[in-house]
Amino acid sequence: MRKPKITNTIRRLRFDANEMTQKDLADKAGVSRQTIAAIEKAKYTPSLELAFKIARVFGQPLEDVFICEYLD
C-alpha cells in the first residue's frame, strides 16, 4: 500500500484571513498554537475532527485545506 503525504494550505489561508495568527486559529479550533505550527509544517497530521474544525474556521471544504497525495 502506498503511503499518503498530507499537505495543507493553512498558512496561506491564515494570511488571506486578515493575517490571522497561529494563536487565533488555535483558539478557534480548540488546540495549542504549537499544534497549529506542527500541522502547518506537516510534522503532525491532525485528527479528522480537528481537520474539519480548521476547515470550518476558514469556511472552506476539507479538501481545499488538506491535500492528500499518495507516494510510491
All heavy atoms as TSV, in Angstrom:
chain	resi	resn	atom	element	x	y	z
A	1	MET	N	N	0.843	-1.189	0.000
A	1	MET	CA	C	0.000	0.000	0.000
A	1	MET	C	C	0.887	1.250	0.000
A	1	MET	O	O	1.866	1.305	0.724
A	1	MET	CB	C	-0.910	0.003	1.230
A	1	MET	CG	C	-1.805	1.214	1.300
A	1	MET	SD	S	-2.839	1.259	2.749
A	1	MET	CE	C	-4.243	0.372	2.148
A	2	ARG	N	N	0.514	2.210	-0.836
A	2	ARG	CA	C	1.289	3.445	-0.904
A	2	ARG	C	C	1.023	4.320	0.318
A	2	ARG	O	O	-0.080	4.322	0.856
A	2	ARG	CB	C	0.930	4.208	-2.166
A	2	ARG	CG	C	1.262	3.442	-3.418
A	2	ARG	CD	C	0.981	4.195	-4.670
A	2	ARG	NE	N	-0.355	4.768	-4.692
A	2	ARG	CZ	C	-0.825	5.518	-5.667
A	2	ARG	NH1	N	-0.083	5.780	-6.704
A	2	ARG	NH2	N	-2.041	6.007	-5.627
A	3	LYS	N	N	2.040	5.060	0.725
A	3	LYS	CA	C	1.920	5.924	1.893
A	3	LYS	C	C	1.403	7.305	1.475
A	3	LYS	O	O	1.915	7.897	0.527
A	3	LYS	CB	C	3.283	6.069	2.567
A	3	LYS	CG	C	3.238	6.922	3.795
A	3	LYS	CD	C	4.571	7.001	4.482
A	3	LYS	CE	C	4.404	7.924	5.669
A	3	LYS	NZ	N	5.504	7.916	6.555
A	4	PRO	N	N	0.393	7.823	2.170
A	4	PRO	CA	C	-0.114	9.144	1.811
A	4	PRO	C	C	0.772	10.260	2.362
A	4	PRO	O	O	1.350	10.140	3.444
A	4	PRO	CB	C	-1.493	9.186	2.463
A	4	PRO	CG	C	-1.378	8.272	3.627
A	4	PRO	CD	C	-0.405	7.194	3.220
A	5	LYS	N	N	0.885	11.333	1.596
A	5	LYS	CA	C	1.548	12.544	2.057
A	5	LYS	C	C	0.461	13.598	2.177
A	5	LYS	O	O	-0.235	13.904	1.196
A	5	LYS	CB	C	2.613	12.995	1.069
A	5	LYS	CG	C	3.261	14.299	1.471
A	5	LYS	CD	C	4.267	14.770	0.437
A	5	LYS	CE	C	4.845	16.093	0.886
A	5	LYS	NZ	N	5.658	16.698	-0.164
A	6	ILE	N	N	0.287	14.129	3.379
A	6	ILE	CA	C	-0.761	15.119	3.605
A	6	ILE	C	C	-0.116	16.489	3.780
A	6	ILE	O	O	0.718	16.682	4.661
A	6	ILE	CB	C	-1.619	14.754	4.830
A	6	ILE	CG1	C	-2.299	13.410	4.573
A	6	ILE	CG2	C	-2.647	15.848	5.107
A	6	ILE	CD1	C	-3.081	12.869	5.725
A	7	THR	N	N	-0.492	17.399	2.904
A	7	THR	CA	C	-0.028	18.777	2.997
A	7	THR	C	C	-1.239	19.656	3.277
A	7	THR	O	O	-2.373	19.174	3.314
A	7	THR	CB	C	0.670	19.222	1.701
A	7	THR	OG1	O	-0.239	19.068	0.613
A	7	THR	CG2	C	1.926	18.396	1.434
A	8	ASN	N	N	-1.004	20.942	3.477
A	8	ASN	CA	C	-2.121	21.824	3.777
A	8	ASN	C	C	-1.868	23.236	3.271
A	8	ASN	O	O	-0.743	23.593	2.924
A	8	ASN	CB	C	-2.409	21.817	5.281
A	8	ASN	CG	C	-1.270	22.410	6.085
A	8	ASN	OD1	O	-1.103	23.617	6.109
A	8	ASN	ND2	N	-0.470	21.559	6.729
A	9	THR	N	N	-2.923	24.018	3.259
A	9	THR	CA	C	-2.863	25.413	2.812
A	9	THR	C	C	-3.138	26.372	3.969
A	9	THR	O	O	-3.516	27.527	3.744
A	9	THR	CB	C	-3.898	25.647	1.685
A	9	THR	OG1	O	-5.207	25.348	2.185
A	9	THR	CG2	C	-3.599	24.789	0.464
A	10	ILE	N	N	-2.927	25.917	5.179
A	10	ILE	CA	C	-3.285	26.719	6.358
A	10	ILE	C	C	-2.555	28.054	6.400
A	10	ILE	O	O	-3.166	29.091	6.675
A	10	ILE	CB	C	-3.049	25.922	7.663
A	10	ILE	CG1	C	-4.017	24.747	7.724
A	10	ILE	CG2	C	-3.217	26.821	8.882
A	10	ILE	CD1	C	-3.771	23.795	8.873
A	11	ARG	N	N	-1.265	28.053	6.128
A	11	ARG	CA	C	-0.515	29.316	6.203
A	11	ARG	C	C	-1.107	30.354	5.245
A	11	ARG	O	O	-1.317	31.509	5.605
A	11	ARG	CB	C	0.952	29.073	5.910
A	11	ARG	CG	C	1.785	30.314	6.080
A	11	ARG	CD	C	3.244	30.017	5.823
A	11	ARG	NE	N	3.970	31.266	5.781
A	11	ARG	CZ	C	4.992	31.560	6.538
A	11	ARG	NH1	N	5.462	30.676	7.387
A	11	ARG	NH2	N	5.587	32.716	6.445
A	12	ARG	N	N	-1.381	29.945	4.006
A	12	ARG	CA	C	-1.962	30.872	3.027
A	12	ARG	C	C	-3.357	31.320	3.467
A	12	ARG	O	O	-3.711	32.496	3.379
A	12	ARG	CB	C	-2.053	30.233	1.653
A	12	ARG	CG	C	-2.627	31.199	0.595
A	12	ARG	CD	C	-2.849	30.553	-0.745
A	12	ARG	NE	N	-3.676	29.359	-0.697
A	12	ARG	CZ	C	-5.015	29.371	-0.601
A	12	ARG	NH1	N	-5.669	30.508	-0.504
A	12	ARG	NH2	N	-5.694	28.243	-0.587
A	13	LEU	N	N	-4.151	30.375	3.979
A	13	LEU	CA	C	-5.496	30.723	4.437
A	13	LEU	C	C	-5.453	31.702	5.602
A	13	LEU	O	O	-6.275	32.616	5.676
A	13	LEU	CB	C	-6.269	29.461	4.822
A	13	LEU	CG	C	-6.679	28.567	3.654
A	13	LEU	CD1	C	-7.137	27.208	4.165
A	13	LEU	CD2	C	-7.752	29.236	2.822
A	14	ARG	N	N	-4.506	31.519	6.502
A	14	ARG	CA	C	-4.364	32.467	7.623
A	14	ARG	C	C	-4.023	33.855	7.102
A	14	ARG	O	O	-4.580	34.860	7.536
A	14	ARG	CB	C	-3.287	32.017	8.608
A	14	ARG	CG	C	-3.669	30.883	9.491
A	14	ARG	CD	C	-2.720	30.658	10.665
A	14	ARG	NE	N	-1.325	30.507	10.308
A	14	ARG	CZ	C	-0.384	31.448	10.451
A	14	ARG	NH1	N	-0.677	32.641	10.948
A	14	ARG	NH2	N	0.870	31.215	10.112
A	15	PHE	N	N	-3.099	33.906	6.141
A	15	PHE	CA	C	-2.709	35.189	5.565
A	15	PHE	C	C	-3.909	35.856	4.889
A	15	PHE	O	O	-4.146	37.053	5.070
A	15	PHE	CB	C	-1.573	34.996	4.561
A	15	PHE	CG	C	-1.096	36.284	3.953
A	15	PHE	CD1	C	-0.215	37.103	4.648
A	15	PHE	CD2	C	-1.537	36.683	2.705
A	15	PHE	CE1	C	0.206	38.305	4.101
A	15	PHE	CE2	C	-1.113	37.879	2.146
A	15	PHE	CZ	C	-0.232	38.701	2.845
A	16	ASP	N	N	-4.660	35.074	4.133
A	16	ASP	CA	C	-5.832	35.601	3.432
A	16	ASP	C	C	-6.941	36.022	4.393
A	16	ASP	O	O	-7.796	36.834	4.038
A	16	ASP	CB	C	-6.391	34.569	2.446
A	16	ASP	CG	C	-5.454	34.321	1.265
A	16	ASP	OD1	O	-4.501	35.112	1.064
A	16	ASP	OD2	O	-5.673	33.323	0.549
A	17	ALA	N	N	-6.924	35.472	5.597
A	17	ALA	CA	C	-7.944	35.803	6.612
A	17	ALA	C	C	-7.431	36.939	7.499
A	17	ALA	O	O	-7.365	36.836	8.728
A	17	ALA	CB	C	-8.282	34.579	7.445
A	18	ASN	N	N	-7.028	38.021	6.828
A	18	ASN	CA	C	-6.567	39.209	7.558
A	18	ASN	C	C	-5.354	38.909	8.433
A	18	ASN	O	O	-5.248	39.393	9.558
A	18	ASN	CB	C	-7.710	39.809	8.385
A	18	ASN	CG	C	-7.500	41.274	8.685
A	18	ASN	OD1	O	-6.761	41.960	7.986
A	18	ASN	ND2	N	-8.144	41.754	9.733
A	19	GLU	N	N	-4.461	38.060	7.904
A	19	GLU	CA	C	-3.220	37.686	8.589
A	19	GLU	C	C	-3.478	37.129	9.998
A	19	GLU	O	O	-2.845	37.518	10.976
A	19	GLU	CB	C	-2.237	38.861	8.615
A	19	GLU	CG	C	-1.836	39.287	7.225
A	19	GLU	CD	C	-0.768	40.352	7.176
A	19	GLU	OE1	O	-0.060	40.541	8.169
A	19	GLU	OE2	O	-0.653	40.996	6.127
A	20	MET	N	N	-4.423	36.196	10.063
A	20	MET	CA	C	-4.746	35.517	11.318
A	20	MET	C	C	-3.479	34.868	11.880
A	20	MET	O	O	-2.699	34.276	11.148
A	20	MET	CB	C	-5.801	34.440	11.050
A	20	MET	CG	C	-6.202	33.631	12.262
A	20	MET	SD	S	-7.263	32.221	11.836
A	20	MET	CE	C	-8.722	33.047	11.237
A	21	THR	N	N	-3.293	34.967	13.174
A	21	THR	CA	C	-2.123	34.341	13.799
A	21	THR	C	C	-2.390	32.859	14.063
A	21	THR	O	O	-3.541	32.418	14.088
A	21	THR	CB	C	-1.759	35.019	15.130
A	21	THR	OG1	O	-2.828	34.776	16.066
A	21	THR	CG2	C	-1.533	36.518	14.964
A	22	GLN	N	N	-1.310	32.136	14.282
A	22	GLN	CA	C	-1.458	30.728	14.666
A	22	GLN	C	C	-2.238	30.635	15.966
A	22	GLN	O	O	-3.066	29.745	16.131
A	22	GLN	CB	C	-0.088	30.071	14.830
A	22	GLN	CG	C	0.637	29.837	13.531
A	22	GLN	CD	C	2.006	29.231	13.739
A	22	GLN	OE1	O	2.602	29.324	14.820
A	22	GLN	NE2	N	2.524	28.601	12.696
A	23	LYS	N	N	-2.011	31.551	16.877
A	23	LYS	CA	C	-2.715	31.552	18.165
A	23	LYS	C	C	-4.213	31.764	17.961
A	23	LYS	O	O	-5.039	31.104	18.594
A	23	LYS	CB	C	-2.132	32.643	19.073
A	23	LYS	CG	C	-2.845	32.822	20.392
A	23	LYS	CD	C	-2.435	31.792	21.400
A	23	LYS	CE	C	-2.903	32.138	22.790
A	23	LYS	NZ	N	-4.107	31.450	23.209
A	24	ASP	N	N	-4.577	32.698	17.088
A	24	ASP	CA	C	-6.001	32.935	16.801
A	24	ASP	C	C	-6.665	31.674	16.265
A	24	ASP	O	O	-7.755	31.301	16.706
A	24	ASP	CB	C	-6.176	34.060	15.775
A	24	ASP	CG	C	-5.792	35.429	16.311
A	24	ASP	OD1	O	-5.784	35.620	17.545
A	24	ASP	OD2	O	-5.485	36.306	15.477
A	25	LEU	N	N	-6.001	31.025	15.303
A	25	LEU	CA	C	-6.550	29.796	14.735
A	25	LEU	C	C	-6.637	28.706	15.797
A	25	LEU	O	O	-7.643	27.999	15.895
A	25	LEU	CB	C	-5.707	29.327	13.550
A	25	LEU	CG	C	-6.128	28.003	12.916
A	25	LEU	CD1	C	-7.590	28.020	12.490
A	25	LEU	CD2	C	-5.205	27.674	11.746
A	26	ALA	N	N	-5.601	28.595	16.597
A	26	ALA	CA	C	-5.584	27.579	17.654
A	26	ALA	C	C	-6.756	27.780	18.614
A	26	ALA	O	O	-7.431	26.815	18.991
A	26	ALA	CB	C	-4.257	27.639	18.406
A	27	ASP	N	N	-6.995	29.020	19.010
A	27	ASP	CA	C	-8.106	29.314	19.923
A	27	ASP	C	C	-9.448	28.927	19.305
A	27	ASP	O	O	-10.297	28.339	19.965
A	27	ASP	CB	C	-8.121	30.798	20.300
A	27	ASP	CG	C	-6.967	31.194	21.210
A	27	ASP	OD1	O	-6.300	30.294	21.786
A	27	ASP	OD2	O	-6.709	32.413	21.330
A	28	LYS	N	N	-9.619	29.219	18.022
A	28	LYS	CA	C	-10.877	28.910	17.356
A	28	LYS	C	C	-11.065	27.409	17.153
A	28	LYS	O	O	-12.191	26.923	17.148
A	28	LYS	CB	C	-10.948	29.626	16.011
A	28	LYS	CG	C	-11.090	31.121	16.173
A	28	LYS	CD	C	-11.087	31.845	14.844
A	28	LYS	CE	C	-11.186	33.339	15.120
A	28	LYS	NZ	N	-11.427	34.124	13.947
A	29	ALA	N	N	-9.943	26.683	16.995
A	29	ALA	CA	C	-10.022	25.233	16.769
A	29	ALA	C	C	-9.933	24.447	18.079
A	29	ALA	O	O	-10.143	23.231	18.080
A	29	ALA	CB	C	-8.911	24.792	15.822
A	30	GLY	N	N	-9.604	25.111	19.178
A	30	GLY	CA	C	-9.539	24.441	20.478
A	30	GLY	C	C	-8.273	23.626	20.703
A	30	GLY	O	O	-8.317	22.604	21.385
A	31	VAL	N	N	-7.161	24.084	20.119
A	31	VAL	CA	C	-5.874	23.402	20.307
A	31	VAL	C	C	-4.805	24.437	20.654
A	31	VAL	O	O	-5.088	25.634	20.715
A	31	VAL	CB	C	-5.456	22.618	19.036
A	31	VAL	CG1	C	-6.438	21.489	18.749
A	31	VAL	CG2	C	-5.324	23.524	17.831
A	32	SER	N	N	-3.579	23.974	20.840
A	32	SER	CA	C	-2.488	24.902	21.154
A	32	SER	C	C	-1.888	25.498	19.888
A	32	SER	O	O	-2.036	24.946	18.788
A	32	SER	CB	C	-1.387	24.175	21.933
A	32	SER	OG	O	-0.714	23.268	21.077
A	33	ARG	N	N	-1.213	26.619	20.045
A	33	ARG	CA	C	-0.519	27.242	18.923
A	33	ARG	C	C	0.531	26.296	18.362
A	33	ARG	O	O	0.756	26.218	17.157
A	33	ARG	CB	C	0.131	28.554	19.356
A	33	ARG	CG	C	0.792	29.297	18.178
A	33	ARG	CD	C	1.876	30.257	18.615
A	33	ARG	NE	N	2.960	29.615	19.316
A	33	ARG	CZ	C	3.942	28.902	18.733
A	33	ARG	NH1	N	3.957	28.713	17.436
A	33	ARG	NH2	N	4.900	28.381	19.462
A	34	GLN	N	N	1.179	25.541	19.250
A	34	GLN	CA	C	2.208	24.597	18.817
A	34	GLN	C	C	1.623	23.512	17.909
A	34	GLN	O	O	2.287	23.060	16.975
A	34	GLN	CB	C	2.901	23.966	20.031
A	34	GLN	CG	C	3.757	24.940	20.811
A	34	GLN	CD	C	2.992	25.766	21.849
A	34	GLN	OE1	O	1.759	25.749	21.895
A	34	GLN	NE2	N	3.721	26.506	22.669
A	35	THR	N	N	0.400	23.100	18.191
A	35	THR	CA	C	-0.256	22.100	17.349
A	35	THR	C	C	-0.474	22.663	15.945
A	35	THR	O	O	-0.195	21.991	14.948
A	35	THR	CB	C	-1.598	21.663	17.962
A	35	THR	OG1	O	-1.341	21.037	19.218
A	35	THR	CG2	C	-2.345	20.692	17.051
A	36	ILE	N	N	-0.942	23.903	15.860
A	36	ILE	CA	C	-1.153	24.537	14.555
A	36	ILE	C	C	0.174	24.658	13.817
A	36	ILE	O	O	0.259	24.363	12.617
A	36	ILE	CB	C	-1.833	25.915	14.695
A	36	ILE	CG1	C	-3.234	25.775	15.322
A	36	ILE	CG2	C	-1.883	26.639	13.355
A	36	ILE	CD1	C	-4.212	24.934	14.533
A	37	ALA	N	N	1.233	25.061	14.514
A	37	ALA	CA	C	2.551	25.185	13.882
A	37	ALA	C	C	3.015	23.844	13.324
A	37	ALA	O	O	3.517	23.769	12.200
A	37	ALA	CB	C	3.566	25.738	14.879
A	38	ALA	N	N	2.835	22.783	14.082
A	38	ALA	CA	C	3.255	21.451	13.638
A	38	ALA	C	C	2.430	20.982	12.435
A	38	ALA	O	O	2.971	20.376	11.502
A	38	ALA	CB	C	3.132	20.451	14.785
A	39	ILE	N	N	1.140	21.278	12.429
A	39	ILE	CA	C	0.293	20.906	11.289
A	39	ILE	C	C	0.736	21.671	10.051
A	39	ILE	O	O	0.878	21.092	8.972
A	39	ILE	CB	C	-1.195	21.164	11.598
A	39	ILE	CG1	C	-1.684	20.228	12.710
A	39	ILE	CG2	C	-2.048	20.986	10.339
A	39	ILE	CD1	C	-3.056	20.583	13.260
A	40	GLU	N	N	0.960	22.975	10.186
A	40	GLU	CA	C	1.396	23.793	9.049
A	40	GLU	C	C	2.681	23.259	8.430
A	40	GLU	O	O	2.846	23.283	7.217
A	40	GLU	CB	C	1.632	25.246	9.482
A	40	GLU	CG	C	0.398	26.073	9.533
A	40	GLU	CD	C	0.691	27.548	9.757
A	40	GLU	OE1	O	1.847	27.995	9.557
A	40	GLU	OE2	O	-0.241	28.267	10.138
A	41	LYS	N	N	3.597	22.797	9.262
A	41	LYS	CA	C	4.892	22.294	8.791
A	41	LYS	C	C	4.818	20.837	8.345
A	41	LYS	O	O	5.830	20.249	7.999
A	41	LYS	CB	C	5.938	22.429	9.891
A	41	LYS	CG	C	6.261	23.866	10.243
A	41	LYS	CD	C	7.256	23.909	11.380
A	41	LYS	CE	C	7.522	25.342	11.813
A	41	LYS	NZ	N	8.414	25.388	12.976
A	42	ALA	N	N	3.623	20.251	8.388
A	42	ALA	CA	C	3.400	18.842	8.023
A	42	ALA	C	C	4.216	17.891	8.906
A	42	ALA	O	O	4.604	16.814	8.478
A	42	ALA	CB	C	3.680	18.599	6.547
A	43	LYS	N	N	4.433	18.291	10.151
A	43	LYS	CA	C	5.115	17.418	11.113
A	43	LYS	C	C	4.113	16.646	11.957
A	43	LYS	O	O	4.473	15.757	12.705
A	43	LYS	CB	C	6.041	18.241	12.014
A	43	LYS	CG	C	7.196	18.868	11.253
A	43	LYS	CD	C	8.159	19.532	12.190
A	43	LYS	CE	C	9.280	20.176	11.422
A	43	LYS	NZ	N	10.408	19.317	11.247
A	44	TYR	N	N	2.847	17.031	11.834
A	44	TYR	CA	C	1.781	16.388	12.601
A	44	TYR	C	C	0.542	16.343	11.720
A	44	TYR	O	O	0.180	17.339	11.097
A	44	TYR	CB	C	1.503	17.190	13.877
A	44	TYR	CG	C	0.302	16.724	14.665
A	44	TYR	CD1	C	0.345	15.541	15.388
A	44	TYR	CD2	C	-0.870	17.470	14.693
A	44	TYR	CE1	C	-0.761	15.105	16.113
A	44	TYR	CE2	C	-1.974	17.050	15.414
A	44	TYR	CZ	C	-1.903	15.867	16.114
A	44	TYR	OH	O	-2.991	15.443	16.825
A	45	THR	N	N	-0.103	15.199	11.662
A	45	THR	CA	C	-1.345	15.049	10.915
A	45	THR	C	C	-2.501	15.138	11.911
A	45	THR	O	O	-2.567	14.349	12.854
A	45	THR	CB	C	-1.384	13.693	10.188
A	45	THR	OG1	O	-0.257	13.611	9.316
A	45	THR	CG2	C	-2.659	13.553	9.387
A	46	PRO	N	N	-3.401	16.090	11.705
A	46	PRO	CA	C	-4.497	16.251	12.657
A	46	PRO	C	C	-5.518	15.123	12.555
A	46	PRO	O	O	-5.608	14.446	11.532
A	46	PRO	CB	C	-5.134	17.579	12.229
A	46	PRO	CG	C	-4.870	17.652	10.770
A	46	PRO	CD	C	-3.499	17.037	10.593
A	47	SER	N	N	-6.270	14.962	13.633
A	47	SER	CA	C	-7.385	14.020	13.589
A	47	SER	C	C	-8.397	14.537	12.571
A	47	SER	O	O	-8.386	15.719	12.186
A	47	SER	CB	C	-8.047	13.937	14.968
A	47	SER	OG	O	-8.686	15.178	15.277
A	48	LEU	N	N	-9.274	13.674	12.153
A	48	LEU	CA	C	-10.312	14.072	11.207
A	48	LEU	C	C	-11.184	15.172	11.816
A	48	LEU	O	O	-11.540	16.155	11.143
A	48	LEU	CB	C	-11.155	12.856	10.822
A	48	LEU	CG	C	-12.140	13.041	9.682
A	48	LEU	CD1	C	-11.456	13.580	8.432
A	48	LEU	CD2	C	-12.825	11.722	9.385
A	49	GLU	N	N	-11.503	15.030	13.079
A	49	GLU	CA	C	-12.316	16.044	13.768
A	49	GLU	C	C	-11.623	17.407	13.738
A	49	GLU	O	O	-12.250	18.431	13.423
A	49	GLU	CB	C	-12.572	15.618	15.216
A	49	GLU	CG	C	-13.377	16.629	15.999
A	49	GLU	CD	C	-13.575	16.225	17.458
A	49	GLU	OE1	O	-13.074	15.175	17.890
A	49	GLU	OE2	O	-14.223	16.991	18.172
A	50	LEU	N	N	-10.320	17.443	14.066
A	50	LEU	CA	C	-9.594	18.712	14.070
A	50	LEU	C	C	-9.469	19.274	12.659
A	50	LEU	O	O	-9.598	20.479	12.454
A	50	LEU	CB	C	-8.208	18.537	14.708
A	50	LEU	CG	C	-7.335	19.783	14.743
A	50	LEU	CD1	C	-8.044	20.971	15.385
A	50	LEU	CD2	C	-6.023	19.469	15.463
A	51	ALA	N	N	-9.248	18.424	11.686
A	51	ALA	CA	C	-9.156	18.880	10.301
A	51	ALA	C	C	-10.457	19.572	9.886
A	51	ALA	O	O	-10.429	20.636	9.253
A	51	ALA	CB	C	-8.848	17.705	9.381
A	52	PHE	N	N	-11.601	18.987	10.239
A	52	PHE	CA	C	-12.880	19.606	9.925
A	52	PHE	C	C	-13.052	20.936	10.667
A	52	PHE	O	O	-13.573	21.903	10.101
A	52	PHE	CB	C	-14.048	18.669	10.253
A	52	PHE	CG	C	-14.389	17.724	9.143
A	52	PHE	CD1	C	-14.087	16.375	9.241
A	52	PHE	CD2	C	-15.019	18.175	7.994
A	52	PHE	CE1	C	-14.397	15.500	8.219
A	52	PHE	CE2	C	-15.338	17.307	6.961
A	52	PHE	CZ	C	-15.026	15.962	7.069
A	53	LYS	N	N	-12.624	21.001	11.926
A	53	LYS	CA	C	-12.723	22.253	12.693
A	53	LYS	C	C	-11.917	23.357	12.021
A	53	LYS	O	O	-12.376	24.490	11.901
A	53	LYS	CB	C	-12.222	22.057	14.125
A	53	LYS	CG	C	-13.181	21.346	15.031
A	53	LYS	CD	C	-12.591	21.255	16.429
A	53	LYS	CE	C	-13.485	20.509	17.379
A	53	LYS	NZ	N	-12.883	20.426	18.731
A	54	ILE	N	N	-10.699	23.026	11.596
A	54	ILE	CA	C	-9.842	24.023	10.956
A	54	ILE	C	C	-10.466	24.487	9.640
A	54	ILE	O	O	-10.519	25.687	9.360
A	54	ILE	CB	C	-8.418	23.452	10.739
A	54	ILE	CG1	C	-7.730	23.274	12.098
A	54	ILE	CG2	C	-7.598	24.358	9.822
A	54	ILE	CD1	C	-6.428	22.489	12.041
A	55	ALA	N	N	-10.956	23.560	8.851
A	55	ALA	CA	C	-11.600	23.926	7.590
A	55	ALA	C	C	-12.805	24.830	7.841
A	55	ALA	O	O	-13.028	25.814	7.120
A	55	ALA	CB	C	-12.020	22.672	6.834
A	56	ARG	N	N	-13.570	24.523	8.875
A	56	ARG	CA	C	-14.760	25.314	9.210
A	56	ARG	C	C	-14.378	26.741	9.602
A	56	ARG	O	O	-15.080	27.697	9.263
A	56	ARG	CB	C	-15.541	24.637	10.331
A	56	ARG	CG	C	-16.909	25.272	10.548
A	56	ARG	CD	C	-17.788	24.501	11.523
A	56	ARG	NE	N	-18.023	23.149	11.053
A	56	ARG	CZ	C	-17.716	22.047	11.759
A	56	ARG	NH1	N	-17.169	22.150	12.944
A	56	ARG	NH2	N	-17.967	20.860	11.271
A	57	VAL	N	N	-13.262	26.907	10.327
A	57	VAL	CA	C	-12.811	28.250	10.711
A	57	VAL	C	C	-12.640	29.118	9.463
A	57	VAL	O	O	-12.995	30.301	9.461
A	57	VAL	CB	C	-11.479	28.189	11.509
A	57	VAL	CG1	C	-10.846	29.571	11.639
A	57	VAL	CG2	C	-11.706	27.587	12.886
A	58	PHE	N	N	-12.107	28.528	8.403
A	58	PHE	CA	C	-11.868	29.284	7.177
A	58	PHE	C	C	-13.053	29.275	6.218
A	58	PHE	O	O	-13.010	29.914	5.168
A	58	PHE	CB	C	-10.630	28.728	6.463
A	58	PHE	CG	C	-9.362	28.935	7.239
A	58	PHE	CD1	C	-8.659	27.859	7.743
A	58	PHE	CD2	C	-8.870	30.213	7.477
A	58	PHE	CE1	C	-7.490	28.035	8.462
A	58	PHE	CE2	C	-7.710	30.406	8.192
A	58	PHE	CZ	C	-7.017	29.321	8.691
A	59	GLY	N	N	-14.103	28.521	6.554
A	59	GLY	CA	C	-15.263	28.435	5.676
A	59	GLY	C	C	-14.924	27.745	4.358
A	59	GLY	O	O	-15.480	28.086	3.321
A	60	GLN	N	N	-14.023	26.765	4.428
A	60	GLN	CA	C	-13.559	26.057	3.235
A	60	GLN	C	C	-13.884	24.574	3.350
A	60	GLN	O	O	-13.930	24.028	4.445
A	60	GLN	CB	C	-12.035	26.191	3.108
A	60	GLN	CG	C	-11.549	27.607	2.907
A	60	GLN	CD	C	-11.921	28.139	1.542
A	60	GLN	OE1	O	-11.884	27.418	0.556
A	60	GLN	NE2	N	-12.285	29.407	1.505
A	61	PRO	N	N	-14.052	23.907	2.201
A	61	PRO	CA	C	-14.197	22.451	2.243
A	61	PRO	C	C	-12.887	21.818	2.702
A	61	PRO	O	O	-11.805	22.366	2.464
A	61	PRO	CB	C	-14.494	22.061	0.791
A	61	PRO	CG	C	-14.616	23.320	0.021
A	61	PRO	CD	C	-14.154	24.450	0.859
A	62	LEU	N	N	-12.988	20.694	3.342
A	62	LEU	CA	C	-11.819	19.992	3.876
A	62	LEU	C	C	-10.729	19.818	2.824
A	62	LEU	O	O	-9.548	20.055	3.086
A	62	LEU	CB	C	-12.245	18.635	4.438
A	62	LEU	CG	C	-11.187	17.835	5.163
A	62	LEU	CD1	C	-10.729	18.540	6.427
A	62	LEU	CD2	C	-11.719	16.458	5.494
A	63	GLU	N	N	-11.118	19.424	1.608
A	63	GLU	CA	C	-10.126	19.136	0.564
A	63	GLU	C	C	-9.439	20.391	0.025
A	63	GLU	O	O	-8.435	20.277	-0.678
A	63	GLU	CB	C	-10.743	18.333	-0.581
A	63	GLU	CG	C	-11.887	19.014	-1.290
A	63	GLU	CD	C	-13.255	18.752	-0.664
A	63	GLU	OE1	O	-13.340	18.195	0.447
A	63	GLU	OE2	O	-14.253	19.116	-1.299
A	64	ASP	N	N	-9.933	21.584	0.367
A	64	ASP	CA	C	-9.237	22.817	-0.004
A	64	ASP	C	C	-8.228	23.232	1.059
A	64	ASP	O	O	-7.404	24.116	0.820
A	64	ASP	CB	C	-10.227	23.951	-0.236
A	64	ASP	CG	C	-10.993	23.798	-1.545
A	64	ASP	OD1	O	-10.635	22.900	-2.347
A	64	ASP	OD2	O	-11.945	24.564	-1.760
A	65	VAL	N	N	-8.310	22.631	2.232
A	65	VAL	CA	C	-7.378	22.927	3.322
A	65	VAL	C	C	-6.314	21.857	3.426
A	65	VAL	O	O	-5.125	22.143	3.603
A	65	VAL	CB	C	-8.120	23.084	4.661
A	65	VAL	CG1	C	-7.142	23.401	5.791
A	65	VAL	CG2	C	-9.201	24.154	4.565
A	66	PHE	N	N	-6.722	20.596	3.291
A	66	PHE	CA	C	-5.787	19.472	3.395
A	66	PHE	C	C	-5.751	18.706	2.082
A	66	PHE	O	O	-6.794	18.373	1.534
A	66	PHE	CB	C	-6.197	18.542	4.540
A	66	PHE	CG	C	-6.081	19.206	5.882
A	66	PHE	CD1	C	-7.171	19.825	6.452
A	66	PHE	CD2	C	-4.874	19.220	6.562
A	66	PHE	CE1	C	-7.066	20.473	7.684
A	66	PHE	CE2	C	-4.758	19.846	7.791
A	66	PHE	CZ	C	-5.852	20.482	8.340
A	67	ILE	N	N	-4.548	18.445	1.601
A	67	ILE	CA	C	-4.356	17.758	0.332
A	67	ILE	C	C	-3.637	16.442	0.612
A	67	ILE	O	O	-2.598	16.418	1.275
A	67	ILE	CB	C	-3.515	18.611	-0.642
A	67	ILE	CG1	C	-4.243	19.933	-0.940
A	67	ILE	CG2	C	-3.246	17.864	-1.942
A	67	ILE	CD1	C	-3.824	21.062	-0.090
A	68	CYS	N	N	-4.212	15.358	0.121
A	68	CYS	CA	C	-3.629	14.031	0.327
A	68	CYS	C	C	-3.105	13.507	-1.004
A	68	CYS	O	O	-3.872	13.338	-1.946
A	68	CYS	CB	C	-4.673	13.081	0.898
A	68	CYS	SG	S	-4.024	11.454	1.262
A	69	GLU	N	N	-1.805	13.260	-1.041
A	69	GLU	CA	C	-1.178	12.684	-2.227
A	69	GLU	C	C	-0.590	11.340	-1.838
A	69	GLU	O	O	-0.090	11.172	-0.721
A	69	GLU	CB	C	-0.059	13.584	-2.727
A	69	GLU	CG	C	-0.494	14.986	-3.092
A	69	GLU	CD	C	0.689	15.859	-3.435
A	69	GLU	OE1	O	1.305	15.622	-4.476
A	69	GLU	OE2	O	0.992	16.759	-2.628
A	70	TYR	N	N	-0.640	10.408	-2.755
A	70	TYR	CA	C	-0.078	9.089	-2.468
A	70	TYR	C	C	1.283	8.956	-3.138
A	70	TYR	O	O	1.439	9.224	-4.320
A	70	TYR	CB	C	-1.024	7.976	-2.928
A	70	TYR	CG	C	-2.198	7.861	-2.003
A	70	TYR	CD1	C	-3.350	8.574	-2.244
A	70	TYR	CD2	C	-2.118	7.085	-0.865
A	70	TYR	CE1	C	-4.424	8.501	-1.369
A	70	TYR	CE2	C	-3.184	6.995	0.012
A	70	TYR	CZ	C	-4.338	7.700	-0.247
A	70	TYR	OH	O	-5.386	7.630	0.631
A	71	LEU	N	N	2.264	8.570	-2.327
A	71	LEU	CA	C	3.626	8.408	-2.811
A	71	LEU	C	C	3.881	6.941	-3.124
A	71	LEU	O	O	3.334	6.056	-2.481
A	71	LEU	CB	C	4.614	8.880	-1.741
A	71	LEU	CG	C	4.380	10.297	-1.211
A	71	LEU	CD1	C	5.332	10.589	-0.073
A	71	LEU	CD2	C	4.546	11.325	-2.314
A	72	ASP	N	N	4.698	6.685	-4.077
A	72	ASP	CA	C	5.062	5.306	-4.423
A	72	ASP	C	C	6.100	4.765	-3.452
A	72	ASP	O	O	6.833	5.421	-2.849
A	72	ASP	CB	C	5.614	5.229	-5.849
A	72	ASP	CG	C	4.484	5.472	-6.856
A	72	ASP	OD1	O	3.331	5.141	-6.525
A	72	ASP	OD2	O	4.780	5.988	-7.934
